[in-house]
Amino acid sequence: MSEIDALKIQLESLQREALAAFAEAEGLNALQALRVHYLGKKGALTEVLKGVGKLPPADRPVIGKFVNQAKQALAVALDAMEVELAVKAKAERIEAERIDVTLPGRNRPKGALHPVQQGLDELTAIFAQMGFDVAEGPEIEDEFHNFDALNIPPEHPARAMHDTFFIKDMKNDEGTEPMLLRTHTSPVQIRAMKRFVAEGGEPPLAVVAPGRVYRCDYDVTHSPMFHQVEVFKVDRDVSLAHLKGVLQHFLSTYFEKDVAIRLRPHYFPFTEPSAEVDIGCVFCAGKGCRICKGSGWIEVLGSGMIHPNVLRSVGIDSNEFSGFAFGLGVERMVMLKQGIPDLRLFFENDVRFLSRMGVAK
Amino acid sequence: MKIPFSWLKKHVALTATPAQIADDLVRLGHEVEGVEMPRAAVKGVRVGLIESKIPHPDADKLSLLKVNIGEAEPLSIVCGAANMDAGDKVPVATIGTCLPNGLSIKKGKIRGEVSFGMCCSEVELGLAEDSDGLLILPADAPVGAEVGEYLELEEAVFDLSITPNRGDCMNVRGIARDLAADANLPLAEIEQSFADINDTVAAPAVSVSAGQDCPVYLARNIQGVTVADSPAWMQTALLLAGMRPVNGIVDVLNYIMLDLGQPMHAFDADKLEGGISVRSAIGEENFSALDGRELKLNAGDLVVSDNSSVIALAGIMGSEPTGVTDATTNIVLESAFFRPARVSETRRIYAMVSEASMRFERGVDPLMVEIAMQRATALIIELFGGSAGEITCCGNADAINAGRSICCPVSGIATRLGVDIPQAADDVLGRMGFGVSRSKDRLEVTVPSFRHDVSIPEDLSEEYARIIGFDAIPAILPPLAATSPVRQERSIHDAVTGGFLQVVSYAFISADEQRLFVADDGRDIELENPISDAMSVMRRSPWPGLLNIARHNLNRQQPGVLLVEQGRIYARTDAGHDEINTISWLIAGQAQSDEWYGSTRQADFFDLKGAVETWLSLRGLSGRFIADDSIQGLQAGQSAKVLVGRTEAGRIGRVDGDIAAGFDIDVPVFVAEINLDILPTAKKAKFMPLPEFPGVERDLVFLFDKNTSSDAILNAVKSSAGKLLTDARIFDRYEGKGVPEGKVSLGVRFALQDAKRTLTQEDSDAASASIIAAMEKRFGASLRG
């Protein structure tokens, strides 16, 4: 057997041995060691090449070619094996990192806005989007803004119905009348109109005024403090039809459906004509249920065309301008929308109630 | 006000059902709070014609009847009554009928004879307490008809809430007038009756000195009456209308008041001394009211008096000693018009509401004053005997509310309502008692004396709106455009993102709760008429409210609470009062519960401080927390004031343990409060280029004296580290083993950055060196090895 044949046989055997070792390799580190062992500078193949010098010069290129072929074959096998092992290693890591995704997440306390706040936000936003300016006013009021300017003179029977809280030892600016906790948000109407006129304004004027109000009445269906939203517009030729238009739009927006509305003639000293506004019962769709007492209608607010005496009290010419106004109870609107059965829940502030009814932001 | 259907029908021949009438009333502006059905119609009782009557073979007092009730065969009925004959028509309760007295009719055998029903008297139909035989129906009653329908036995009572402007509707006739006008039915003439005048009965002497408040006053003597119970029909009517019968005279007056709206009063003439005068009270007069109260009257109150004492608070209540009793034989009858504002004021002063005052203060019809007195006189004499003298009349009723007219363009009303005004609406207004004339756009309306509420064109627009109906008015969106910028108030919205639940508590608290956190400096605002002591003073601190809510929830097994509230606090000022908008927080109990990833942790000061800091940062602000041991109600050493810029904007700290215990809270409670009105507004952040070169971070750990303030340390770091410093904070705090007593180990981490280059080791070494030097110089702190 020639030298060259012997070398060829040696190479082939080495190649087989290497491929078998690659297949057995456990892990990428072992494979790297094999790469060094067979293909490194001092590796087995290099050793074979060292024997080439003993060959006759004519044979040398032949063997060189063999060695290179073997080198290439081993390199390809190593690369393939490396990929295979890497895939395997990743699969093992993934398996080792498996978690129970059904365990509860790290708990963060859930904040929530009070349902009354949500109602105030929603209602105010509806009117602001319609084009009403937002205004606020003091809760401790004088009789002029709460009553007189609203066409409720002292002897008026409606004044007694307001169950007013009076402030001890506090008089208005003139020192003539006691101060009180406002019984409705209507005094903001007076203040807004007065400010407007004082600043030289000329109607149109359209305002939404949310806020807290107080009545000396405390039982299952009455809270001594609650929230109202007052809405009014003064302009030339404002009509009852405009009032109806605004009510229809607002109520359908708030209740997120086309609610039926019904206006019933009523009496409020500060409006003429006056109307109480009902909506088709949101619980029974007008069929009649316990909540609407079988009538199919639920009273939601009081409204009307601003009485000329009210406009006159703030210096607006009632021959030239007219207006509509209405006021609604926020708690009542929220109760109707969210099916809350008892007014007292709002002021009990039980965190179970607040979390359930709350939507953050 | 309760209005029986049957009573309404005396004024107008209504044909609609009670349910329809209720709808009509609502549409006309009379709120129907309920429709009671005190006498449901009797069903199954039919009109029967007695075809034959023979005696019962085995019983003397019974008869055997054949009764035709409109069916193929007449019914055989055994009957115990004696007042009927063949040819009479009687009510027949058929088998299966349940009568108002509870009796249920079944087929039965009476002494061997089968009976297929029962002939009824008024008693069995629930129409009377007793009777003397069967109810014999009119000869033209239709055989077979339901007796309930034929006799209109059904009764309905409308419970109405009459609005304060419609005094004219506080009586049956007023309501009937609206319904008649609406349905275009004639309103019956008022029943006018006049008693014969007995010349021997003198007219009472009356003087009216307060003519302004009493423009017309009528009085008359009726002598020789025998007071007895009023008749059953009247008692029934009164009861249905919600009034209790008292005695015959009072009942007659109440009946006429309910019918026509004019309150009247009867005095026992024998208890009066001398003539009657209507005058202002002369300071501190005594008055013994019919309701048992003893009043000291104020000068100026309108009273009716005799020569010795006040006998009535005019229009409100008579005196107890002069009232009519069963023993009364001679009466003085009073009918008058008292000025509404006068009655209203007096009624309020003495909190004395009566059926009369409710009507007088809303305004009665001046033209009804005499008509009512005439009818009352006639009824009294008819029922209780006696004879009447002439009426003494002071003042002129015709002059009150007379000749009022309103002149305005129809187009003005149409514009106000947003709908055309049809001619037909004028007719309805006319039927309501107004005089209406229209020529082109000009409308002239004369107002009837009973409509005190109509005086300006806008009032007419209301009448037309009622007549046309709100349903007929279109819904039109008016042009709208906001004029002022919309400002987003996000205080509470930002606060709840930190896991807090917003609460709403009452603005009034108890005086004791107020004193827990606010000294008594005379600036409290108290209520004159609080619901209770617990709600008697306007809060000057939001904390008592929060503590009460914390108590409520911690008592209900909540392991911890995070609460936030936005609302006003109130205080007197030299000029008047302040209402300050605040936001306030409360944390108590667990900040973290036992979980698979961690264990329970109680909330502490820094949980709340972090929440306040986050809230401030969401508004572009930062606060400095300055230790302050002097905050009332907070525990010294765990309380601070909050400075935002130079403004002292709030306070924070742990609630004093004794105070917390007073609210039944046995875990540490932390509260904070920020004044929203003085909080500066941060400008919107301006853009800064992001750094292009990396920064470096270094940690230094020092031993400080234990009571050194972190705030002071960080300030010293910031002022010593040089221009490159971008951040410095405490990242570690340790005391205990390895740290000498009285010392604390604090780790300071600082960051450096330069916008123009990458920093070198020399940069951070230089900063470290100057920080170390500063810590040593300023606090005597040494670098920890």
Boltz contact constraints between the chains, C-beta under 6 A:
constraints:
  - contact:
      token1: [A, 106]
      token2: [B, 597]
      max_distance: 6.0
  - contact:
      token1: [A, 109]
      token2: [B, 499]
      max_distance: 6.0
  - contact:
      token1: [A, 109]
      token2: [B, 562]
      max_distance: 6.0
  - contact:
      token1: [A, 111]
      token2: [B, 496]
      max_distance: 6.0
  - contact:
      token1: [A, 111]
      token2: [B, 497]
      max_distance: 6.0
  - contact:
      token1: [A, 111]
      token2: [B, 499]
      max_distance: 6.0
  - contact:
      token1: [A, 111]
      token2: [B, 500]
      max_distance: 6.0
  - contact:
      token1: [A, 112]
      token2: [B, 496]
      max_distance: 6.0
  - contact:
      token1: [A, 112]
      token2: [B, 501]
      max_distance: 6.0
  - contact:
      token1: [A, 113]
      token2: [B, 496]
      max_distance: 6.0
  - contact:
      token1: [A, 113]
      token2: [B, 502]
      max_distance: 6.0
  - contact:
      token1: [A, 114]
      token2: [B, 502]
      max_distance: 6.0
  - contact:
      token1: [A, 114]
      token2: [B, 504]
      max_distance: 6.0
  - contact:
      token1: [A, 116]
      token2: [B, 504]
      max_distance: 6.0
  - contact:
      token1: [A, 117]
      token2: [B, 502]
      max_distance: 6.0
  - contact:
      token1: [A, 128]
      token2: [B, 486]
      max_distance: 6.0
  - contact:
      token1: [A, 130]
      token2: [B, 480]
      max_distance: 6.0
  - contact:
      token1: [A, 131]
      token2: [B, 480]
      max_distance: 6.0
  - contact:
      token1: [A, 131]
      token2: [B, 481]
      max_distance: 6.0
  - contact:
      token1: [A, 131]
      token2: [B, 482]
      max_distance: 6.0
  - contact:
      token1: [A, 133]
      token2: [B, 482]
      max_distance: 6.0
  - contact:
      token1: [A, 133]
      token2: [B, 483]
      max_distance: 6.0
  - contact:
      token1: [A, 133]
      token2: [B, 484]
      max_distance: 6.0
  - contact:
      token1: [A, 138]
      token2: [B, 579]
      max_distance: 6.0
  - contact:
      token1: [A, 140]
      token2: [B, 577]
      max_distance: 6.0
  - contact:
      token1: [A, 155]
      token2: [B, 341]
      max_distance: 6.0
  - contact:
      token1: [A, 155]
      token2: [B, 344]
      max_distance: 6.0
  - contact:
      token1: [A, 155]
      token2: [B, 345]
      max_distance: 6.0
  - contact:
      token1: [A, 157]
      token2: [B, 164]
      max_distance: 6.0
  - contact:
      token1: [A, 158]
      token2: [B, 164]
      max_distance: 6.0
  - contact:
      token1: [A, 165]
      token2: [B, 527]
      max_distance: 6.0
  - contact:
      token1: [A, 166]
      token2: [B, 528]
      max_distance: 6.0
  - contact:
      token1: [A, 166]
      token2: [B, 529]
      max_distance: 6.0
  - contact:
      token1: [A, 167]
      token2: [B, 525]
      max_distance: 6.0
  - contact:
      token1: [A, 168]
      token2: [B, 526]
      max_distance: 6.0
  - contact:
      token1: [A, 168]
      token2: [B, 528]
      max_distance: 6.0
  - contact:
      token1: [A, 206]
      token2: [B, 480]
      max_distance: 6.0
  - contact:
      token1: [A, 218]
      token2: [B, 531]
      max_distance: 6.0
  - contact:
      token1: [A, 224]
      token2: [B, 531]
      max_distance: 6.0
  - contact:
      token1: [A, 225]
      token2: [B, 506]
      max_distance: 6.0
  - contact:
      token1: [A, 225]
      token2: [B, 507]
      max_distance: 6.0
  - contact:
      token1: [A, 237]
      token2: [B, 415]
      max_distance: 6.0
  - contact:
      token1: [A, 239]
      token2: [B, 416]
      max_distance: 6.0
  - contact:
      token1: [A, 239]
      token2: [B, 418]
      max_distance: 6.0
  - contact:
      token1: [A, 240]
      token2: [B, 417]
      max_distance: 6.0
  - contact:
      token1: [A, 240]
      token2: [B, 418]
      max_distance: 6.0
  - contact:
      token1: [A, 240]
      token2: [B, 473]
      max_distance: 6.0
  - contact:
      token1: [A, 241]
      token2: [B, 418]
      max_distance: 6.0
  - contact:
      token1: [A, 241]
      token2: [B, 473]
      max_distance: 6.0
  - contact:
      token1: [A, 241]
      token2: [B, 474]
      max_distance: 6.0
  - contact:
      token1: [A, 241]
      token2: [B, 476]
      max_distance: 6.0
  - contact:
      token1: [A, 242]
      token2: [B, 476]
      max_distance: 6.0
  - contact:
      token1: [A, 242]
      token2: [B, 478]
      max_distance: 6.0
  - contact:
      token1: [A, 244]
      token2: [B, 473]
      max_distance: 6.0
  - contact:
      token1: [A, 244]
      token2: [B, 475]
      max_distance: 6.0
  - contact:
      token1: [A, 245]
      token2: [B, 475]
      max_distance: 6.0
  - contact:
      token1: [A, 245]
      token2: [B, 476]
      max_distance: 6.0
  - contact:
      token1: [A, 245]
      token2: [B, 477]
      max_distance: 6.0
  - contact:
      token1: [A, 248]
      token2: [B, 475]
      max_distance: 6.0
  - contact:
      token1: [A, 249]
      token2: [B, 477]
      max_distance: 6.0
  - contact:
      token1: [A, 263]
      token2: [B, 470]
      max_distance: 6.0
  - contact:
      token1: [A, 264]
      token2: [B, 26]
      max_distance: 6.0
  - contact:
      token1: [A, 265]
      token2: [B, 29]
      max_distance: 6.0
  - contact:
      token1: [A, 265]
      token2: [B, 466]
      max_distance: 6.0
  - contact:
      token1: [A, 267]
      token2: [B, 163]
      max_distance: 6.0
  - contact:
      token1: [A, 267]
      token2: [B, 165]
      max_distance: 6.0
  - contact:
      token1: [A, 272]
      token2: [B, 458]
      max_distance: 6.0
  - contact:
      token1: [A, 272]
      token2: [B, 462]
      max_distance: 6.0
  - contact:
      token1: [A, 273]
      token2: [B, 461]
      max_distance: 6.0
  - contact:
      token1: [A, 273]
      token2: [B, 462]
      max_distance: 6.0
  - contact:
      token1: [A, 273]
      token2: [B, 465]
      max_distance: 6.0
  - contact:
      token1: [A, 275]
      token2: [B, 470]
      max_distance: 6.0
  - contact:
      token1: [A, 308]
      token2: [B, 458]
      max_distance: 6.0
  - contact:
      token1: [A, 349]
      token2: [B, 503]
      max_distance: 6.0
  - contact:
      token1: [A, 349]
      token2: [B, 549]
      max_distance: 6.0
  - contact:
      token1: [A, 351]
      token2: [B, 501]
      max_distance: 6.0
  - contact:
      token1: [A, 351]
      token2: [B, 553]
      max_distance: 6.0
  - contact:
      token1: [A, 351]
      token2: [B, 558]
      max_distance: 6.0
  - contact:
      token1: [A, 354]
      token2: [B, 501]
      max_distance: 6.0
  - contact:
      token1: [A, 360]
      token2: [B, 496]
      max_distance: 6.0
  - contact:
      token1: [A, 361]
      token2: [B, 493]
      max_distance: 6.0
